Amino acid sequence: MSSTLNKRIISAILIAPPFIFSIIHGNYYLIAWLLVAFVISVYEWYSLAKKTEFFLPTMVLGIIYMAISYSSFLALREVYSINVLILFLGMIWFSDIGAFFVGKTFGGPKLIQQISPNKTWSGFGGALFFPALFAMIWVSYMGIHPQFNDEPWYVIYFMAAILGITIGSIGQAGDLLISFIKRQANVKDTGSLIPGHGGLLDRIDSMLLGAPIFLVLITLLSYVF
């Protein structure tokens, strides 16, 4: 666990600065970052798809899936705001962190052993609790979006908690989706690009499914409120 954690920390230190720079400045900087990530993701998906029984449908669906995901990620920053994007990223990261540490600490019954043998129900609980906690703390200082500022505090906190729980569960589903494809391809990781994580898809699997779902949720909230 300590060896894997050290590799993850080093990887984060190297990747975080340019990623944060692109988020802060947005526009072409973020588009360039996402295009590079999209190309890498498609390549890794191709490497998985060619090892599965159904290459063509797997490849086509994968490209569509990632195109929607990356477009949604960009929309969270450009259509809404940097605050909305950071709220999303924070929920995803705290979900992954909660699942990792709670699962490793408490262990217990497996979640879906046939797809992801290391995932436990305790880890899943951490994956829901920590993003909800982060979201409530974040919105208490930064809010969700200006149009929600007039809502009572308890409504804002409730929305934040629901968003955190939802994105936490969706993120875990995205993780399981990539794990399922890896099982079909009979590989452990999607690649070896990031030490401690494997391939890029291993690192962003939660974001890929989470981004379009969060974009839909925040858009629906905009209409409701």
Secondary structure, 3 states (H helix, E strand, C coil): CHHHHHHHHHHHHHHHHHHHHHHHHCHHHHHHHHHHHHHHHHHHHHHHHCCCCCHHHHHHHHHHHHHHHHHHHHHHHHHHCHHHHHHHHHHHHHHHHHHHHHHHHHCCCEEECCCEEEEEHHHHHHHHHHHHHHHHHHHHHHCCCHHHCCCCHHHHHHHHHHHHHHHHHHHHHHHHHHHHHHHHHCCCCCCCCECCCECHHHHHHHHHHHHHHHHHHHHHHHHHC
